Amino acid sequence: MKTVLEVITATTDYFRKHGVESPRLNAEHLLAQAMGLKRLDLYMAFDRPLDEALLAPLREKVKLRGAGHPLQHLMGSWEFCGREFLCDPRALIPRPETEQLVEMLVKLGKSNPPARIADVGTGSGVIAISLALEFPAARIEATDLSSGALALARENAARLCPDHGPSFLEGDLLAPIEPGLDWVVANLPYVTTAEMAALSREVGHDPALALDGGTDGLGQIRRLIPAALEKLLPGGLLALEAGCAHADGLRSLLETAGFTRIEVLPDHAGLNRFALAYHG
């Protein structure tokens, strides 16, 4: 029988040959899940022998990962803001940049907690659910055009905040939501249509609806900005994640619509990715 270390080494080599980024990390994630361990626990089990009952299903996942299937889909869940969210092809895989947006909002809300929040294009629900857990007294409504994404979001809410979860509504942008919002938050598609063909094979497993932002990447965001102004209370906040090339375009759209106190903020890589703007 092969040992843990032998399986990690062989899987890492296989992933490297098949162009998988961070091959050792991917190998460790898949093996740890198969063994029911945390990844770092593998380092205390390098000499443990592994039987065929464990290795057979692992091999299938290794083949899929080598063929470009995302690690997150093969794992079935992924961590976001310290919590495990179900993750599958029905919605966009949660990104670290979106965690940063949530962290900004949590910090802003500590001194003045919002009473009503809308999360537009909620996908798997990571933003809405994270905010529901941070602001349990808030009324949170989340929208999406995809019934599949909304089903996944409801599954995540049932696991993580069954007693005070968001309301999930199918519809276009803010159309299903009544005015009177304190915050509108959105991570809408911002990849240009031309860029779609050049995305990595892993990103290609995400729904196109959650990625394609039109000719300039701002198609859905351009529609949301004036709609948000109509639904926000005076002093209300619109918080957006967008592409790192969109800073100037975002600021112009927000100013033209009538938003004030506009901030364009960088992500941890120093790339301008977030916009915070206030109504009045």
C-alpha positions in Angstrom: 0.0 0.0 0.0 1.1 3.5 -0.7 1.7 5.9 2.1 0.3 9.4 2.5 3.6 11.0 1.5 3.9 8.8 -1.6 0.4 9.7 -2.7 1.0 13.4 -2.2 4.3 13.2 -4.2 2.7 11.3 -7.1 -0.3 13.5 -7.2 1.8 16.6 -7.1 3.9 15.4 -10.1 0.7 14.5 -12.0 -0.8 17.9 -11.4 2.4 19.7 -12.4 2.5 17.8 -15.7 -1.1 18.8 -16.3 -0.6 22.5 -15.7 -2.4 22.8 -12.4 -1.4 25.8 -10.3 -0.1 25.1 -6.8 0.1 21.4 -7.5 1.2 20.3 -4.0 -1.5 22.4 -2.3 -4.2 20.9 -4.6 -2.9 17.4 -3.8 -3.0 18.0 -0.1 -6.5 19.4 -0.2 -7.9 16.5 -2.0 -6.1 13.8 0.0 -7.0 15.5 3.4 -10.7 15.6 2.4 -10.6 11.9 1.4 -9.1 11.0 4.7 -11.4 13.2 6.7 -8.5 15.3 8.0 -7.5 18.9 8.0 -4.8 19.6 5.5 -2.1 20.4 8.0 -2.8 17.1 9.8 -1.3 15.3 6.8 2.1 16.3 8.0 1.7 14.1 11.1 0.6 11.1 9.0 3.1 10.9 6.1 3.9 7.2 6.9 0.2 6.1 7.2 -0.6 3.4 4.5 -3.7 4.1 2.4 -6.0 1.3 1.2 -7.7 1.0 -2.2 -11.1 1.9 -0.9 -9.8 5.4 -0.2 -7.6 5.7 -3.2 -10.1 4.7 -5.9 -12.4 7.7 -5.5 -9.4 10.0 -4.9 -8.0 9.0 -8.3 -11.2 10.1 -10.0 -11.0 13.5 -8.5 -7.3 13.8 -9.3 -8.1 13.0 -13.0 -10.8 15.7 -13.0 -8.5 18.3 -11.4 -5.9 17.5 -14.0 -8.4 18.1 -16.7 -9.2 21.5 -15.4 -12.1 21.0 -13.1 -11.9 23.6 -10.2 -10.6 22.3 -6.9 -13.5 24.0 -5.1 -16.1 22.1 -7.1 -14.3 18.8 -6.4 -14.1 19.6 -2.7 -17.8 20.6 -2.7 -17.3 23.5 -0.4 -14.9 26.4 0.1 -14.0 28.8 2.9 -15.2 32.4 2.7 -14.7 34.8 5.6 -13.9 31.9 7.9 -17.0 29.8 7.1 -17.5 26.8 4.8 -19.9 27.4 1.9 -21.2 24.8 -0.5 -19.6 25.4 -3.9 -20.6 23.9 -7.2 -21.1 24.9 -10.9 -24.5 26.6 -10.2 -22.7 29.8 -9.0 -19.4 31.7 -9.1 -16.6 30.3 -7.0 -16.1 32.7 -4.1 -12.9 34.9 -4.5 -10.6 36.4 -1.9 -11.3 39.9 -3.3 -14.9 39.5 -2.4 -13.9 38.6 1.2 -12.2 41.9 1.3 -15.4 43.7 0.3 -17.3 42.0 3.1 -14.5 42.9 5.5 -14.8 46.6 4.5 -18.6 46.5 5.0 -18.3 44.8 8.4 -15.9 47.5 9.6 -18.2 50.3 8.3 -21.2 48.8 9.9 -19.8 48.5 13.4 -20.4 52.2 14.2 -23.7 52.4 12.3 -25.3 49.0 11.6 -27.5 48.9 8.6 -31.2 48.0 9.0 -31.9 46.9 5.4 -29.3 45.5 2.9 -29.7 44.3 -0.7 -27.1 41.9 -2.2 -27.5 42.0 -6.0 -26.3 39.1 -8.0 -25.9 37.0 -4.9 -24.7 33.8 -6.6 -24.0 31.2 -3.8 -25.0 33.8 -1.2 -21.6 34.3 0.4 -22.0 38.1 0.7 -25.6 38.1 1.9 -25.0 35.3 4.4 -21.8 36.7 5.8 -23.5 40.0 6.4 -26.5 38.3 8.0 -24.1 36.6 10.4 -22.4 39.9 11.2 -25.6 42.0 11.4 -28.3 39.6 12.7 -30.8 42.4 13.3 -30.6 43.5 9.7 -33.2 42.6 7.0 -31.2 41.3 4.1 -32.7 40.6 0.6 -30.6 39.0 -2.1 -31.4 38.7 -5.8 -30.2 36.7 -8.7 -31.4 35.9 -12.2 -30.3 32.2 -11.8 -32.7 29.9 -10.1 -29.9 27.4 -9.7 -27.7 29.9 -7.9 -30.5 30.9 -5.6 -31.1 27.2 -4.8 -27.4 26.9 -3.8 -27.6 30.2 -1.8 -30.7 28.8 0.1 -28.8 25.6 0.9 -25.9 27.6 2.3 -28.2 29.8 4.4 -30.0 26.7 5.8 -26.6 25.4 7.0 -25.0 28.7 8.3 -27.8 31.0 9.4 -31.1 29.0 9.6 -32.7 31.4 12.1 -32.0 34.7 10.5 -31.0 34.1 6.9 -31.5 36.4 4.0 -34.5 36.4 1.7 -33.6 35.1 -1.7 -35.5 36.6 -4.6 -35.3 35.7 -8.3 -35.2 38.8 -10.5 -33.2 41.4 -12.4 -31.0 43.5 -10.2 -33.1 45.4 -7.7 -36.5 44.9 -9.4 -37.9 42.5 -6.7 -36.9 44.8 -3.8 -38.8 47.8 -2.4 -37.2 51.1 -1.7 -35.8 52.1 1.7 -32.4 50.4 1.7 -29.4 51.4 3.8 -26.9 49.4 1.7 -26.8 48.0 -1.8 -23.9 45.6 -2.3 -23.0 43.9 -5.6 -20.4 41.8 -7.1 -21.8 41.7 -10.6 -20.2 40.3 -13.8 -17.2 42.5 -14.9 -15.3 40.4 -17.4 -15.5 41.9 -20.9 -17.0 39.7 -23.6 -13.7 39.7 -25.5 -11.9 38.5 -22.3 -14.3 35.6 -21.8 -12.4 33.4 -24.4 -9.1 33.9 -22.6 -10.2 32.9 -19.1 -8.4 30.0 -17.5 -9.9 26.5 -17.9 -10.9 26.5 -14.2 -12.9 29.8 -14.5 -14.5 28.4 -17.6 -16.5 26.1 -15.2 -18.2 29.1 -13.6 -21.5 30.2 -15.1 -21.1 32.6 -18.0 -24.0 34.6 -16.6 -21.9 35.4 -13.5 -18.8 36.5 -15.5 -19.7 38.3 -18.8 -20.1 42.0 -18.1 -20.6 43.0 -21.8 -18.4 45.0 -24.2 -16.6 47.1 -21.5 -17.3 44.9 -18.5 -19.7 47.4 -16.9 -22.9 46.4 -18.6 -24.8 45.2 -15.5 -23.1 47.7 -13.2 -24.1 50.6 -15.4 -27.8 49.5 -15.1 -27.5 49.0 -11.3 -26.1 52.4 -10.4 -29.2 54.5 -11.1 -31.5 51.7 -9.8 -29.6 51.7 -6.5 -30.0 55.5 -6.2 -33.8 55.1 -6.4 -33.9 52.3 -3.8 -31.5 53.7 -1.2 -32.4 56.0 1.6 -30.6 59.4 1.8 -27.2 58.7 3.1 -27.4 55.1 2.0 -24.3 53.2 0.6 -23.7 51.5 -2.7 -20.7 49.1 -2.5 -19.4 47.5 -5.7 -16.7 45.1 -6.7 -15.5 45.5 -10.3 -12.5 44.8 -12.5 -9.2 46.5 -11.8 -9.4 48.5 -15.0 -12.8 50.0 -14.2 -11.9 52.6 -11.6 -12.2 55.7 -13.8 -15.4 54.4 -15.5 -17.0 53.5 -12.2 -16.3 56.9 -10.7 -17.7 58.7 -13.7 -20.9 56.5 -13.7 -21.4 57.2 -10.0 -20.9 60.9 -10.3 -23.2 61.2 -13.3 -26.0 59.3 -11.5 -25.8 61.7 -8.5 -23.8 59.7 -5.9 -21.5 61.6 -3.6 -18.5 60.8 -1.3 -17.2 58.3 -3.8 -14.2 56.2 -2.9 -12.4 53.8 -5.2 -10.3 51.4 -3.1 -7.6 48.8 -3.8 -7.5 45.2 -3.1 -4.7 43.5 -1.3 -2.7 43.4 -4.5 -2.9 47.2 -4.8 -5.4 47.1 -7.7 -8.4 49.4 -7.6 -11.3 47.0 -7.4 -13.9 48.4 -5.0 -16.2 51.5 -5.1 -18.1 52.9 -2.1 -20.6 55.7 -2.9 -23.3 57.4 -0.9 -26.8 58.7 -1.8 -26.8 62.5 -1.1 
